Amino acid sequence: MVDHLEPIPVAIDADTVAFYLEVPRSHVVMITVFFELYDGVGTVRTLDKEGAVVCVLTTPSQLQDCIGVLNAIRDHVAWVPCSEPPTEA
């Protein structure tokens, strides 16, 4: 985990930006539901169910809206940014 709580955007390619987040296991479904409510802002993928690491994928044009959603839901989903993107096994 990192000391600050701002989401850290990671450019995957020219069209995709990712946020890697650690969330309590009990909040994985909740973060997914919030992003389903904000249609088109981001898509949530669970990367590690045991460690509760999720990835929120968005586009450069939706980047600021995605950050806004992440900050808006912080009272309901206790996420923190991962210190570095997970590596594939």
PDB file of N, CA, C and O in Angstrom:
ATOM      1  N   MET A   1       0.834  -1.191   0.000  1.00  0.00           N
ATOM      2  CA  MET A   1       0.000   0.000   0.000  1.00  0.00           C
ATOM      3  C   MET A   1       0.873   1.246   0.000  1.00  0.00           C
ATOM      4  O   MET A   1       2.056   1.192   0.335  1.00  0.00           O
ATOM      5  N   VAL A   2       0.286   2.343  -0.372  1.00  0.00           N
ATOM      6  CA  VAL A   2       1.032   3.597  -0.405  1.00  0.00           C
ATOM      7  C   VAL A   2       0.519   4.515   0.685  1.00  0.00           C
ATOM      8  O   VAL A   2      -0.552   4.297   1.252  1.00  0.00           O
ATOM      9  N   ASP A   3       1.306   5.551   0.972  1.00  0.00           N
ATOM     10  CA  ASP A   3       0.945   6.455   2.054  1.00  0.00           C
ATOM     11  C   ASP A   3      -0.175   7.412   1.670  1.00  0.00           C
ATOM     12  O   ASP A   3      -0.989   7.769   2.521  1.00  0.00           O
ATOM     13  N   HIS A   4      -0.237   7.836   0.410  1.00  0.00           N
ATOM     14  CA  HIS A   4      -1.266   8.796   0.017  1.00  0.00           C
ATOM     15  C   HIS A   4      -2.485   8.040  -0.510  1.00  0.00           C
ATOM     16  O   HIS A   4      -2.403   6.853  -0.824  1.00  0.00           O
ATOM     17  N   LEU A   5      -3.593   8.730  -0.599  1.00  0.00           N
ATOM     18  CA  LEU A   5      -4.840   8.071  -0.957  1.00  0.00           C
ATOM     19  C   LEU A   5      -5.399   8.512  -2.302  1.00  0.00           C
ATOM     20  O   LEU A   5      -6.561   8.235  -2.600  1.00  0.00           O
ATOM     21  N   GLU A   6      -4.606   9.187  -3.117  1.00  0.00           N
ATOM     22  CA  GLU A   6      -5.081   9.590  -4.428  1.00  0.00           C
ATOM     23  C   GLU A   6      -4.987   8.410  -5.384  1.00  0.00           C
ATOM     24  O   GLU A   6      -4.028   7.641  -5.327  1.00  0.00           O
ATOM     25  N   PRO A   7      -5.970   8.261  -6.258  1.00  0.00           N
ATOM     26  CA  PRO A   7      -5.862   7.181  -7.242  1.00  0.00           C
ATOM     27  C   PRO A   7      -4.698   7.438  -8.188  1.00  0.00           C
ATOM     28  O   PRO A   7      -4.442   8.578  -8.574  1.00  0.00           O
ATOM     29  N   ILE A   8      -4.000   6.379  -8.556  1.00  0.00           N
ATOM     30  CA  ILE A   8      -2.814   6.500  -9.400  1.00  0.00           C
ATOM     31  C   ILE A   8      -3.142   5.934 -10.781  1.00  0.00           C
ATOM     32  O   ILE A   8      -3.281   4.720 -10.927  1.00  0.00           O
ATOM     33  N   PRO A   9      -3.268   6.799 -11.801  1.00  0.00           N
ATOM     34  CA  PRO A   9      -3.561   6.286 -13.140  1.00  0.00           C
ATOM     35  C   PRO A   9      -2.331   5.637 -13.775  1.00  0.00           C
ATOM     36  O   PRO A   9      -1.215   6.146 -13.674  1.00  0.00           O
ATOM     37  N   VAL A  10      -2.566   4.507 -14.427  1.00  0.00           N
ATOM     38  CA  VAL A  10      -1.505   3.792 -15.129  1.00  0.00           C
ATOM     39  C   VAL A  10      -1.948   3.635 -16.578  1.00  0.00           C
ATOM     40  O   VAL A  10      -2.964   2.994 -16.846  1.00  0.00           O
ATOM     41  N   ALA A  11      -1.201   4.212 -17.514  1.00  0.00           N
ATOM     42  CA  ALA A  11      -1.548   4.098 -18.927  1.00  0.00           C
ATOM     43  C   ALA A  11      -1.223   2.688 -19.403  1.00  0.00           C
ATOM     44  O   ALA A  11      -0.078   2.243 -19.329  1.00  0.00           O
ATOM     45  N   ILE A  12      -2.250   1.990 -19.893  1.00  0.00           N
ATOM     46  CA  ILE A  12      -2.057   0.653 -20.442  1.00  0.00           C
ATOM     47  C   ILE A  12      -1.652   0.764 -21.912  1.00  0.00           C
ATOM     48  O   ILE A  12      -0.723   0.096 -22.367  1.00  0.00           O
ATOM     49  N   ASP A  13      -2.361   1.615 -22.639  1.00  0.00           N
ATOM     50  CA  ASP A  13      -2.041   1.938 -24.024  1.00  0.00           C
ATOM     51  C   ASP A  13      -2.665   3.306 -24.305  1.00  0.00           C
ATOM     52  O   ASP A  13      -3.095   3.983 -23.372  1.00  0.00           O
ATOM     53  N   ALA A  14      -2.721   3.719 -25.557  1.00  0.00           N
ATOM     54  CA  ALA A  14      -3.232   5.049 -25.891  1.00  0.00           C
ATOM     55  C   ALA A  14      -4.711   5.219 -25.587  1.00  0.00           C
ATOM     56  O   ALA A  14      -5.196   6.344 -25.465  1.00  0.00           O
ATOM     57  N   ASP A  15      -5.432   4.110 -25.465  1.00  0.00           N
ATOM     58  CA  ASP A  15      -6.881   4.168 -25.269  1.00  0.00           C
ATOM     59  C   ASP A  15      -7.360   3.703 -23.902  1.00  0.00           C
ATOM     60  O   ASP A  15      -8.556   3.776 -23.619  1.00  0.00           O
ATOM     61  N   THR A  16      -6.463   3.229 -23.050  1.00  0.00           N
ATOM     62  CA  THR A  16      -6.876   2.616 -21.786  1.00  0.00           C
ATOM     63  C   THR A  16      -6.013   3.103 -20.634  1.00  0.00           C
ATOM     64  O   THR A  16      -4.785   3.141 -20.721  1.00  0.00           O
ATOM     65  N   VAL A  17      -6.683   3.473 -19.558  1.00  0.00           N
ATOM     66  CA  VAL A  17      -6.023   3.864 -18.314  1.00  0.00           C
ATOM     67  C   VAL A  17      -6.559   2.956 -17.216  1.00  0.00           C
ATOM     68  O   VAL A  17      -7.752   2.655 -17.184  1.00  0.00           O
ATOM     69  N   ALA A  18      -5.687   2.524 -16.323  1.00  0.00           N
ATOM     70  CA  ALA A  18      -6.097   1.624 -15.244  1.00  0.00           C
ATOM     71  C   ALA A  18      -5.769   2.235 -13.888  1.00  0.00           C
ATOM     72  O   ALA A  18      -4.799   2.978 -13.736  1.00  0.00           O
ATOM     73  N   PHE A  19      -6.599   1.903 -12.916  1.00  0.00           N
ATOM     74  CA  PHE A  19      -6.327   2.194 -11.509  1.00  0.00           C
ATOM     75  C   PHE A  19      -6.307   0.852 -10.794  1.00  0.00           C
ATOM     76  O   PHE A  19      -7.277   0.097 -10.869  1.00  0.00           O
ATOM     77  N   TYR A  20      -5.215   0.545 -10.102  1.00  0.00           N
ATOM     78  CA  TYR A  20      -5.112  -0.690  -9.338  1.00  0.00           C
ATOM     79  C   TYR A  20      -5.364  -0.344  -7.877  1.00  0.00           C
ATOM     80  O   TYR A  20      -4.679   0.497  -7.295  1.00  0.00           O
ATOM     81  N   LEU A  21      -6.355  -1.004  -7.298  1.00  0.00           N
ATOM     82  CA  LEU A  21      -6.801  -0.652  -5.953  1.00  0.00           C
ATOM     83  C   LEU A  21      -6.881  -1.872  -5.056  1.00  0.00           C
ATOM     84  O   LEU A  21      -7.228  -2.966  -5.499  1.00  0.00           O
ATOM     85  N   GLU A  22      -6.556  -1.670  -3.801  1.00  0.00           N
ATOM     86  CA  GLU A  22      -6.816  -2.675  -2.779  1.00  0.00           C
ATOM     87  C   GLU A  22      -8.094  -2.254  -2.071  1.00  0.00           C
ATOM     88  O   GLU A  22      -8.228  -1.109  -1.639  1.00  0.00           O
ATOM     89  N   VAL A  23      -9.022  -3.180  -1.956  1.00  0.00           N
ATOM     90  CA  VAL A  23     -10.290  -2.918  -1.274  1.00  0.00           C
ATOM     91  C   VAL A  23     -10.546  -4.055  -0.302  1.00  0.00           C
ATOM     92  O   VAL A  23     -10.059  -5.166  -0.516  1.00  0.00           O
ATOM     93  N   PRO A  24     -11.301  -3.803   0.763  1.00  0.00           N
ATOM     94  CA  PRO A  24     -11.679  -4.922   1.628  1.00  0.00           C
ATOM     95  C   PRO A  24     -12.462  -5.951   0.803  1.00  0.00           C
ATOM     96  O   PRO A  24     -13.245  -5.579  -0.070  1.00  0.00           O
ATOM     97  N   ARG A  25     -12.255  -7.215   1.074  1.00  0.00           N
ATOM     98  CA  ARG A  25     -12.941  -8.260   0.307  1.00  0.00           C
ATOM     99  C   ARG A  25     -14.446  -8.051   0.294  1.00  0.00           C
ATOM    100  O   ARG A  25     -15.108  -8.345  -0.701  1.00  0.00           O
ATOM    101  N   SER A  26     -14.984  -7.549   1.383  1.00  0.00           N
ATOM    102  CA  SER A  26     -16.432  -7.341   1.468  1.00  0.00           C
ATOM    103  C   SER A  26     -16.911  -6.183   0.601  1.00  0.00           C
ATOM    104  O   SER A  26     -18.119  -6.000   0.452  1.00  0.00           O
ATOM    105  N   HIS A  27     -15.997  -5.389   0.020  1.00  0.00           N
ATOM    106  CA  HIS A  27     -16.366  -4.223  -0.789  1.00  0.00           C
ATOM    107  C   HIS A  27     -16.148  -4.423  -2.284  1.00  0.00           C
ATOM    108  O   HIS A  27     -16.422  -3.518  -3.072  1.00  0.00           O
ATOM    109  N   VAL A  28     -15.659  -5.592  -2.687  1.00  0.00           N
ATOM    110  CA  VAL A  28     -15.372  -5.828  -4.103  1.00  0.00           C
ATOM    111  C   VAL A  28     -16.646  -5.700  -4.935  1.00  0.00           C
ATOM    112  O   VAL A  28     -16.644  -5.038  -5.973  1.00  0.00           O
ATOM    113  N   VAL A  29     -17.715  -6.318  -4.494  1.00  0.00           N
ATOM    114  CA  VAL A  29     -18.978  -6.242  -5.234  1.00  0.00           C
ATOM    115  C   VAL A  29     -19.505  -4.811  -5.228  1.00  0.00           C
ATOM    116  O   VAL A  29     -20.027  -4.336  -6.236  1.00  0.00           O
ATOM    117  N   MET A  30     -19.369  -4.125  -4.098  1.00  0.00           N
ATOM    118  CA  MET A  30     -19.892  -2.763  -3.989  1.00  0.00           C
ATOM    119  C   MET A  30     -19.211  -1.812  -4.973  1.00  0.00           C
ATOM    120  O   MET A  30     -19.889  -0.995  -5.596  1.00  0.00           O
ATOM    121  N   ILE A  31     -17.887  -1.897  -5.129  1.00  0.00           N
ATOM    122  CA  ILE A  31     -17.215  -1.001  -6.065  1.00  0.00           C
ATOM    123  C   ILE A  31     -17.666  -1.304  -7.492  1.00  0.00           C
ATOM    124  O   ILE A  31     -17.798  -0.392  -8.309  1.00  0.00           O
ATOM    125  N   THR A  32     -17.900  -2.569  -7.791  1.00  0.00           N
ATOM    126  CA  THR A  32     -18.398  -2.948  -9.113  1.00  0.00           C
ATOM    127  C   THR A  32     -19.766  -2.344  -9.365  1.00  0.00           C
ATOM    128  O   THR A  32     -20.023  -1.825 -10.451  1.00  0.00           O
ATOM    129  N   VAL A  33     -20.640  -2.405  -8.386  1.00  0.00           N
ATOM    130  CA  VAL A  33     -22.003  -1.864  -8.526  1.00  0.00           C
ATOM    131  C   VAL A  33     -21.954  -0.347  -8.731  1.00  0.00           C
ATOM    132  O   VAL A  33     -22.684   0.182  -9.570  1.00  0.00           O
ATOM    133  N   PHE A  34     -21.121   0.347  -7.991  1.00  0.00           N
ATOM    134  CA  PHE A  34     -21.015   1.798  -8.176  1.00  0.00           C
ATOM    135  C   PHE A  34     -20.611   2.141  -9.606  1.00  0.00           C
ATOM    136  O   PHE A  34     -21.176   3.057 -10.203  1.00  0.00           O
ATOM    137  N   PHE A  35     -19.648   1.421 -10.159  1.00  0.00           N
ATOM    138  CA  PHE A  35     -19.222   1.732 -11.522  1.00  0.00           C
ATOM    139  C   PHE A  35     -20.256   1.304 -12.562  1.00  0.00           C
ATOM    140  O   PHE A  35     -20.292   1.863 -13.658  1.00  0.00           O
ATOM    141  N   GLU A  36     -21.090   0.331 -12.239  1.00  0.00           N
ATOM    142  CA  GLU A  36     -22.198   0.001 -13.136  1.00  0.00           C
ATOM    143  C   GLU A  36     -23.226   1.132 -13.136  1.00  0.00           C
ATOM    144  O   GLU A  36     -23.854   1.397 -14.161  1.00  0.00           O
ATOM    145  N   LEU A  37     -23.400   1.797 -12.001  1.00  0.00           N
ATOM    146  CA  LEU A  37     -24.318   2.934 -11.926  1.00  0.00           C
ATOM    147  C   LEU A  37     -23.827   4.117 -12.747  1.00  0.00           C
ATOM    148  O   LEU A  37     -24.624   4.834 -13.353  1.00  0.00           O
ATOM    149  N   TYR A  38     -22.509   4.320 -12.767  1.00  0.00           N
ATOM    150  CA  TYR A  38     -21.913   5.406 -13.549  1.00  0.00           C
ATOM    151  C   TYR A  38     -21.515   4.841 -14.913  1.00  0.00           C
ATOM    152  O   TYR A  38     -20.331   4.748 -15.237  1.00  0.00           O
ATOM    153  N   ASP A  39     -22.504   4.473 -15.692  1.00  0.00           N
ATOM    154  CA  ASP A  39     -22.327   3.797 -16.977  1.00  0.00           C
ATOM    155  C   ASP A  39     -21.332   4.525 -17.884  1.00  0.00           C
ATOM    156  O   ASP A  39     -21.476   5.719 -18.146  1.00  0.00           O
ATOM    157  N   GLY A  40     -20.337   3.800 -18.351  1.00  0.00           N
ATOM    158  CA  GLY A  40     -19.383   4.353 -19.295  1.00  0.00           C
ATOM    159  C   GLY A  40     -18.162   5.010 -18.681  1.00  0.00           C
ATOM    160  O   GLY A  40     -17.232   5.375 -19.399  1.00  0.00           O
ATOM    161  N   VAL A  41     -18.148   5.166 -17.366  1.00  0.00           N
ATOM    162  CA  VAL A  41     -17.012   5.842 -16.721  1.00  0.00           C
ATOM    163  C   VAL A  41     -15.851   4.882 -16.505  1.00  0.00           C
ATOM    164  O   VAL A  41     -14.689   5.263 -16.649  1.00  0.00           O
ATOM    165  N   GLY A  42     -16.164   3.644 -16.161  1.00  0.00           N
ATOM    166  CA  GLY A  42     -15.104   2.678 -15.911  1.00  0.00           C
ATOM    167  C   GLY A  42     -15.661   1.279 -15.762  1.00  0.00           C
ATOM    168  O   GLY A  42     -16.852   1.085 -15.518  1.00  0.00           O
ATOM    169  N   THR A  43     -14.783   0.317 -15.914  1.00  0.00           N
ATOM    170  CA  THR A  43     -15.126  -1.088 -15.759  1.00  0.00           C
ATOM    171  C   THR A  43     -14.223  -1.675 -14.695  1.00  0.00           C
ATOM    172  O   THR A  43     -13.013  -1.447 -14.704  1.00  0.00           O
ATOM    173  N   VAL A  44     -14.810  -2.433 -13.775  1.00  0.00           N
ATOM    174  CA  VAL A  44     -14.049  -3.016 -12.671  1.00  0.00           C
ATOM    175  C   VAL A  44     -13.766  -4.487 -12.970  1.00  0.00           C
ATOM    176  O   VAL A  44     -14.657  -5.236 -13.369  1.00  0.00           O
ATOM    177  N   ARG A  45     -12.521  -4.881 -12.770  1.00  0.00           N
ATOM    178  CA  ARG A  45     -12.109  -6.275 -12.899  1.00  0.00           C
ATOM    179  C   ARG A  45     -11.411  -6.684 -11.612  1.00  0.00           C
ATOM    180  O   ARG A  45     -10.549  -5.961 -11.113  1.00  0.00           O
ATOM    181  N   THR A  46     -11.776  -7.828 -11.080  1.00  0.00           N
ATOM    182  CA  THR A  46     -11.113  -8.358  -9.890  1.00  0.00           C
ATOM    183  C   THR A  46      -9.866  -9.108 -10.331  1.00  0.00           C
ATOM    184  O   THR A  46      -9.944 -10.039 -11.133  1.00  0.00           O
ATOM    185  N   LEU A  47      -8.725  -8.705  -9.810  1.00  0.00           N
ATOM    186  CA  LEU A  47      -7.459  -9.335 -10.177  1.00  0.00           C
ATOM    187  C   LEU A  47      -7.033 -10.389  -9.177  1.00  0.00           C
ATOM    188  O   LEU A  47      -6.429 -11.396  -9.547  1.00  0.00           O
ATOM    189  N   ASP A  48      -7.347 -10.162  -7.909  1.00  0.00           N
ATOM    190  CA  ASP A  48      -6.953 -11.090  -6.848  1.00  0.00           C
ATOM    191  C   ASP A  48      -8.064 -11.125  -5.823  1.00  0.00           C
ATOM    192  O   ASP A  48      -8.172 -10.238  -4.977  1.00  0.00           O
ATOM    193  N   LYS A  49      -8.899 -12.165  -5.904  1.00  0.00           N
ATOM    194  CA  LYS A  49     -10.041 -12.259  -5.004  1.00  0.00           C
ATOM    195  C   LYS A  49      -9.592 -12.405  -3.544  1.00  0.00           C
ATOM    196  O   LYS A  49     -10.202 -11.830  -2.643  1.00  0.00           O
ATOM    197  N   GLU A  50      -8.541 -13.161  -3.323  1.00  0.00           N
ATOM    198  CA  GLU A  50      -8.052 -13.370  -1.958  1.00  0.00           C
ATOM    199  C   GLU A  50      -7.469 -12.092  -1.368  1.00  0.00           C
ATOM    200  O   GLU A  50      -7.739 -11.757  -0.215  1.00  0.00           O
ATOM    201  N   GLY A  51      -6.673 -11.383  -2.154  1.00  0.00           N
ATOM    202  CA  GLY A  51      -6.053 -10.154  -1.675  1.00  0.00           C
ATOM    203  C   GLY A  51      -6.900  -8.929  -1.914  1.00  0.00           C
ATOM    204  O   GLY A  51      -6.544  -7.828  -1.495  1.00  0.00           O
ATOM    205  N   ALA A  52      -8.043  -9.119  -2.600  1.00  0.00           N
ATOM    206  CA  ALA A  52      -8.989  -8.036  -2.890  1.00  0.00           C
ATOM    207  C   ALA A  52      -8.327  -6.897  -3.659  1.00  0.00           C
ATOM    208  O   ALA A  52      -8.429  -5.731  -3.276  1.00  0.00           O
ATOM    209  N   VAL A  53      -7.653  -7.246  -4.738  1.00  0.00           N
ATOM    210  CA  VAL A  53      -7.084  -6.251  -5.638  1.00  0.00           C
ATOM    211  C   VAL A  53      -7.987  -6.169  -6.850  1.00  0.00           C
ATOM    212  O   VAL A  53      -8.293  -7.179  -7.484  1.00  0.00           O
ATOM    213  N   VAL A  54      -8.415  -4.947  -7.168  1.00  0.00           N
ATOM    214  CA  VAL A  54      -9.243  -4.732  -8.344  1.00  0.00           C
ATOM    215  C   VAL A  54      -8.551  -3.743  -9.269  1.00  0.00           C
ATOM    216  O   VAL A  54      -7.668  -2.988  -8.862  1.00  0.00           O
ATOM    217  N   CYS A  55      -8.980  -3.770 -10.520  1.00  0.00           N
ATOM    218  CA  CYS A  55      -8.489  -2.843 -11.520  1.00  0.00           C
ATOM    219  C   CYS A  55      -9.708  -2.123 -12.088  1.00  0.00           C
ATOM    220  O   CYS A  55     -10.673  -2.763 -12.505  1.00  0.00           O
ATOM    221  N   VAL A  56      -9.664  -0.807 -12.105  1.00  0.00           N
ATOM    222  CA  VAL A  56     -10.711  -0.018 -12.741  1.00  0.00           C
ATOM    223  C   VAL A  56     -10.129   0.488 -14.052  1.00  0.00           C
ATOM    224  O   VAL A  56      -9.152   1.236 -14.070  1.00  0.00           O
ATOM    225  N   LEU A  57     -10.747   0.064 -15.149  1.00  0.00           N
ATOM    226  CA  LEU A  57     -10.301   0.460 -16.487  1.00  0.00           C
ATOM    227  C   LEU A  57     -11.169   1.600 -16.993  1.00  0.00           C
ATOM    228  O   LEU A  57     -12.390   1.583 -16.838  1.00  0.00           O
ATOM    229  N   THR A  58     -10.531   2.585 -17.595  1.00  0.00           N
ATOM    230  CA  THR A  58     -11.255   3.723 -18.153  1.00  0.00           C
ATOM    231  C   THR A  58     -10.524   4.207 -19.401  1.00  0.00           C
ATOM    232  O   THR A  58      -9.513   3.633 -19.806  1.00  0.00           O
ATOM    233  N   THR A  59     -11.039   5.250 -19.990  1.00  0.00           N
ATOM    234  CA  THR A  59     -10.410   5.846 -21.169  1.00  0.00           C
ATOM    235  C   THR A  59      -9.843   7.213 -20.790  1.00  0.00           C
ATOM    236  O   THR A  59     -10.253   7.789 -19.782  1.00  0.00           O
ATOM    237  N   PRO A  60      -8.916   7.733 -21.573  1.00  0.00           N
ATOM    238  CA  PRO A  60      -8.395   9.067 -21.267  1.00  0.00           C
ATOM    239  C   PRO A  60      -9.497  10.130 -21.211  1.00  0.00           C
ATOM    240  O   PRO A  60      -9.412  11.057 -20.406  1.00  0.00           O
ATOM    241  N   SER A  61     -10.522  10.010 -22.049  1.00  0.00           N
ATOM    242  CA  SER A  61     -11.589  11.013 -22.041  1.00  0.00           C
ATOM    243  C   SER A  61     -12.470  10.924 -20.798  1.00  0.00           C
ATOM    244  O   SER A  61     -13.140  11.895 -20.448  1.00  0.00           O
ATOM    245  N   GLN A  62     -12.479   9.775 -20.127  1.00  0.00           N
ATOM    246  CA  GLN A  62     -13.278   9.589 -18.913  1.00  0.00           C
ATOM    247  C   GLN A  62     -12.425   9.618 -17.646  1.00  0.00           C
ATOM    248  O   GLN A  62     -12.932   9.372 -16.552  1.00  0.00           O
ATOM    249  N   LEU A  63     -11.150   9.914 -17.786  1.00  0.00           N
ATOM    250  CA  LEU A  63     -10.217   9.842 -16.658  1.00  0.00           C
ATOM    251  C   LEU A  63     -10.653  10.700 -15.478  1.00  0.00           C
ATOM    252  O   LEU A  63     -10.712  10.204 -14.353  1.00  0.00           O
ATOM    253  N   GLN A  64     -10.956  11.963 -15.702  1.00  0.00           N
ATOM    254  CA  GLN A  64     -11.338  12.842 -14.591  1.00  0.00           C
ATOM    255  C   GLN A  64     -12.658  12.407 -13.955  1.00  0.00           C
ATOM    256  O   GLN A  64     -12.813  12.484 -12.736  1.00  0.00           O
ATOM    257  N   ASP A  65     -13.610  11.951 -14.773  1.00  0.00           N
ATOM    258  CA  ASP A  65     -14.870  11.449 -14.214  1.00  0.00           C
ATOM    259  C   ASP A  65     -14.631  10.203 -13.368  1.00  0.00           C
ATOM    260  O   ASP A  65     -15.245  10.038 -12.313  1.00  0.00           O
ATOM    261  N   CYS A  66     -13.746   9.333 -13.823  1.00  0.00           N
ATOM    262  CA  CYS A  66     -13.431   8.116 -13.070  1.00  0.00           C
ATOM    263  C   CYS A  66     -12.797   8.465 -11.717  1.00  0.00           C
ATOM    264  O   CYS A  66     -13.152   7.884 -10.691  1.00  0.00           O
ATOM    265  N   ILE A  67     -11.868   9.405 -11.725  1.00  0.00           N
ATOM    266  CA  ILE A  67     -11.261   9.857 -10.466  1.00  0.00           C
ATOM    267  C   ILE A  67     -12.337  10.446  -9.566  1.00  0.00           C
ATOM    268  O   ILE A  67     -12.326  10.212  -8.357  1.00  0.00           O
ATOM    269  N   GLY A  68     -13.264  11.205 -10.137  1.00  0.00           N
ATOM    270  CA  GLY A  68     -14.360  11.774  -9.363  1.00  0.00           C
ATOM    271  C   GLY A  68     -15.227  10.709  -8.720  1.00  0.00           C
ATOM    272  O   GLY A  68     -15.622  10.843  -7.562  1.00  0.00           O
ATOM    273  N   VAL A  69     -15.528   9.648  -9.463  1.00  0.00           N
ATOM    274  CA  VAL A  69     -16.322   8.542  -8.903  1.00  0.00           C
ATOM    275  C   VAL A  69     -15.548   7.868  -7.779  1.00  0.00           C
ATOM    276  O   VAL A  69     -16.107   7.608  -6.714  1.00  0.00           O
ATOM    277  N   LEU A  70     -14.277   7.586  -8.004  1.00  0.00           N
ATOM    278  CA  LEU A  70     -13.477   6.947  -6.951  1.00  0.00           C
ATOM    279  C   LEU A  70     -13.469   7.771  -5.673  1.00  0.00           C
ATOM    280  O   LEU A  70     -13.617   7.227  -4.579  1.00  0.00           O
ATOM    281  N   ASN A  71     -13.300   9.067  -5.806  1.00  0.00           N
ATOM    282  CA  ASN A  71     -13.304   9.922  -4.614  1.00  0.00           C
ATOM    283  C   ASN A  71     -14.689  10.026  -3.995  1.00  0.00           C
ATOM    284  O   ASN A  71     -14.811  10.117  -2.774  1.00  0.00           O
ATOM    285  N   ALA A  72     -15.735  10.014  -4.818  1.00  0.00           N
ATOM    286  CA  ALA A  72     -17.105  10.126  -4.304  1.00  0.00           C
ATOM    287  C   ALA A  72     -17.539   8.887  -3.522  1.00  0.00           C
ATOM    288  O   ALA A  72     -18.330   8.992  -2.585  1.00  0.00           O
ATOM    289  N   ILE A  73     -17.026   7.716  -3.900  1.00  0.00           N
ATOM    290  CA  ILE A  73     -17.472   6.490  -3.230  1.00  0.00           C
ATOM    291  C   ILE A  73     -16.593   6.097  -2.052  1.00  0.00           C
ATOM    292  O   ILE A  73     -16.834   5.080  -1.403  1.00  0.00           O
ATOM    293  N   ARG A  74     -15.592   6.891  -1.783  1.00  0.00           N
ATOM    294  CA  ARG A  74     -14.640   6.537  -0.729  1.00  0.00           C
ATOM    295  C   ARG A  74     -15.306   6.313   0.638  1.00  0.00           C
ATOM    296  O   ARG A  74     -14.815   5.509   1.431  1.00  0.00           O
ATOM    297  N   ASP A  75     -16.407   7.005   0.921  1.00  0.00           N
ATOM    298  CA  ASP A  75     -17.104   6.785   2.196  1.00  0.00           C
ATOM    299  C   ASP A  75     -17.793   5.426   2.247  1.00  0.00           C
ATOM    300  O   ASP A  75     -18.123   4.936   3.326  1.00  0.00           O
ATOM    301  N   HIS A  76     -18.011   4.816   1.080  1.00  0.00           N
ATOM    302  CA  HIS A  76     -18.720   3.535   1.010  1.00  0.00           C
ATOM    303  C   HIS A  76     -17.804   2.363   0.687  1.00  0.00           C
ATOM    304  O   HIS A  76     -18.077   1.226   1.071  1.00  0.00           O
ATOM    305  N   VAL A  77     -16.720   2.648  -0.019  1.00  0.00           N
ATOM    306  CA  VAL A  77     -15.758   1.610  -0.404  1.00  0.00           C
ATOM    307  C   VAL A  77     -14.384   2.089   0.041  1.00  0.00           C
ATOM    308  O   VAL A  77     -13.856   3.068  -0.487  1.00  0.00           O
ATOM    309  N   ALA A  78     -13.820   1.404   0.997  1.00  0.00           N
ATOM    310  CA  ALA A  78     -12.535   1.818   1.577  1.00  0.00           C
ATOM    311  C   ALA A  78     -11.383   1.333   0.703  1.00  0.00           C
ATOM    312  O   ALA A  78     -10.695   0.374   1.052  1.00  0.00           O
ATOM    313  N   TRP A  79     -11.173   1.996  -0.436  1.00  0.00           N
ATOM    314  CA  TRP A  79     -10.093   1.598  -1.339  1.00  0.00           C
ATOM    315  C   TRP A  79      -8.830   2.398  -1.049  1.00  0.00           C
ATOM    316  O   TRP A  79      -8.879   3.519  -0.542  1.00  0.00           O
ATOM    317  N   VAL A  80      -7.704   1.789  -1.385  1.00  0.00           N
ATOM    318  CA  VAL A  80      -6.413   2.482  -1.376  1.00  0.00           C
ATOM    319  C   VAL A  80      -5.689   2.062  -2.643  1.00  0.00           C
ATOM    320  O   VAL A  80      -5.837   0.924  -3.090  1.00  0.00           O
ATOM    321  N   PRO A  81      -4.911   2.957  -3.225  1.00  0.00           N
ATOM    322  CA  PRO A  81      -4.184   2.570  -4.440  1.00  0.00           C
ATOM    323  C   PRO A  81      -3.097   1.554  -4.123  1.00  0.00           C
ATOM    324  O   PRO A  81      -2.485   1.600  -3.056  1.00  0.00           O
ATOM    325  N   CYS A  82      -2.862   0.639  -5.050  1.00  0.00           N
ATOM    326  CA  CYS A  82      -1.729  -0.269  -4.920  1.00  0.00           C
ATOM    327  C   CYS A  82      -0.455   0.527  -5.145  1.00  0.00           C
ATOM    328  O   CYS A  82      -0.440   1.477  -5.928  1.00  0.00           O
ATOM    329  N   SER A  83       0.589   0.148  -4.473  1.00  0.00           N
ATOM    330  CA  SER A  83       1.853   0.870  -4.616  1.00  0.00           C
ATOM    331  C   SER A  83       2.450   0.678  -6.005  1.00  0.00           C
ATOM    332  O   SER A  83       3.167   1.547  -6.502  1.00  0.00           O
ATOM    333  N   GLU A  84       2.155  -0.458  -6.632  1.00  0.00           N
ATOM    334  CA  GLU A  84       2.594  -0.696  -8.000  1.00  0.00           C
ATOM    335  C   GLU A  84       1.626  -1.665  -8.638  1.00  0.00           C
ATOM    336  O   GLU A  84       1.010  -2.466  -7.934  1.00  0.00           O
ATOM    337  N   PRO A  85       1.473  -1.619  -9.947  1.00  0.00           N
ATOM    338  CA  PRO A  85       0.551  -2.548 -10.606  1.00  0.00           C
ATOM    339  C   PRO A  85       0.962  -3.999 -10.344  1.00  0.00           C
ATOM    340  O   PRO A  85       2.152  -4.313 -10.326  1.00  0.00           O
ATOM    341  N   PRO A  86      -0.007  -4.871 -10.143  1.00  0.00           N
ATOM    342  CA  PRO A  86       0.307  -6.278  -9.945  1.00  0.00           C
ATOM    343  C   PRO A  86       1.011  -6.847 -11.181  1.00  0.00           C
ATOM    344  O   PRO A  86       0.758  -6.417 -12.306  1.00  0.00           O
ATOM    345  N   THR A  87       1.886  -7.808 -10.955  1.00  0.00           N
ATOM    346  CA  THR A  87       2.557  -8.469 -12.076  1.00  0.00           C
ATOM    347  C   THR A  87       1.838  -9.776 -12.371  1.00  0.00           C
ATOM    348  O   THR A  87       1.267 -10.407 -11.482  1.00  0.00           O
ATOM    349  N   GLU A  88       1.879 -10.166 -13.627  1.00  0.00           N
ATOM    350  CA  GLU A  88       1.260 -11.438 -14.005  1.00  0.00           C
ATOM    351  C   GLU A  88       2.157 -12.573 -13.547  1.00  0.00           C
ATOM    352  O   GLU A  88       3.385 -12.493 -13.580  1.00  0.00           O
ATOM    353  N   ALA A  89       1.490 -13.631 -13.119  1.00  0.00           N
ATOM    354  CA  ALA A  89       2.260 -14.803 -12.636  1.00  0.00           C
ATOM    355  C   ALA A  89       2.664 -15.682 -13.798  1.00  0.00           C
ATOM    356  O   ALA A  89       3.313 -16.709 -13.599  1.00  0.00           O
TER     357      ALA A  89
END
